[in-house]
Amino acid sequence: MMIGLLRAGLLGFVLLTVVYLLVSVYSRSTRREALEKEWDTDPANEGRLPDERTAFIELGMERWRHSFRRKMIVLVYIVPLVVAVATAYLVNWK
């Protein structure tokens, strides 16, 4: 019984890690795309050097790394755990 629970917990952790990595990569990609689009659509950036565009995007990505939105991705681990514990508690509560 205990081995099965540990095995299920390990499998759940591995699956949640895969989901976390996919969501993280997707979020990073969409943020980078938004920064690139912001640079490309701003008329004030016409004729600027490619190095300036790269610096703009890297600065935006650095701000994203320290943002609250990025930290919210950790909820991929927390929400399923809370739901599982709450379900187990409610099912066994008399």
N, C-alpha and C positions, 0 to 999 in steps of 0.2 A: 504494500500500500504506500509506504513512504517513498520507495524507489520510484514508483509510478508518478507520485506527486513531484518529486525532484526532476524526473525526466520531462514531465509536462511543463514545469517551470523553466527549465533550461531551453526547451523548444520555444516556449513563448518569448523568452528573452532574446533568443536568436532571431525570431521572426520580427519582433519589435525593433531590434537593431537594424535589420534590413529596411524596414519601413522608415525608421529614423534617417538612415543614410539616403534613401530615395527622396524623402521630403526635403532634407537639407540640400541635396544637390539641385533639386527642382527650384527651391526657394532662391538659392544663390544664382542660378541661371536666369530666373525671371528678373531678379534685381539688376543683374548685369545688363540684360536686354533693355530694361527700362532706362538705365543710365546711358546706354549707347543711343537709344532713341531720343532721349532728352538732349544729348549733345548734338545729334544730327539734325534735329528739328529747330534748334535755336539759331536764328539768323545771325546773331552776334558772333557765332563761332565759325562763320564762313572764312576760309583762307587761313585758319590757324593751323599750326603744325600738328602732325600726328602724335608727337610726344605729349602735347598739351591734352589731347583727347585721352590718351592712355593715363596720364596723371589724374585727370578728372574722374575717370572710371575707377581707378585704384583708390582714390580718396573716398569716393562713394561706397566702394566695397568695404573699406576699412570702417567707415561709419556704420555700415550694415552689420559688420561682425560684432560691434559693441551695442547693437540696438536691442530693444526689448522684444521686438518681433522675432529675431533669431533665437532668443532664449525661450520663447514660447514653444519652439519645436520640441523641447524636452517633454512637453505634455503628451507626446506620443507614448512615452513610458508611463506617465503618471495616471492618465485617464483610464486606460484598460486595467491597471492594477486596482484603482479605486472601485471600478465597476465590479471586478471579480470579487474583491473583498466584501463589498456591500451585498452582492448577490449571495455569497456564501453565508454571510451573517443573517440575511433575511430568510433564507431557506431553512436554516437551522434554528432560528429563533422561535421560541414557543411562548 
